[in-house]
Amino acid sequence: MDLRRCSFDSDKKLRLNTFLLIKSLSQKIAARMKRAFY
C-alpha cells in the first residue's frame, strides 16, 4: 500500500517534470521562430 502510493507520487512528479520540460522547450522554440519571422 505504502509502496504503491510512493510510486504513484513519483509518477505524478515525473509527469509534472515532463510537462514543464516540454513547456520550456516549446517556449524556446516559439521565441526562436519569432526571432526568425520578425
N, C-alpha and C positions, 0 to 999 in steps of 0.2 A: 504493500500500500504506500509506504513512505517512498520507496524506490520509484514507483510509478509516478507519484506526484513530482518527485525531483526531476525525472526525465521529461515530464510534461512541462515543467517550468523552464528547463533548459531548451526545450523545443520552441517554446514561446519566445525566449530570448534570442534564439538563433533566427527565428523568423523576423523578429524586430530588427536585428542587426542586418540581415539581408535586405530588408525593406529600406533601411536608412542608407545602406551602401548603394543600392540601385537609385535611390532618390538623389544622392550626392553626385553619382555618375551622370544621371540624366541632366542634372543642373549644369554640370561641367560641359556636357555635350551641347546643351542649349546655349550656353554662353559662347562657346566656340562658333556655333552656327550663326549667332547674332553678329559676332565679330566678322565672320566671313561675308555675311549678306549686307551689313550696314557700314 
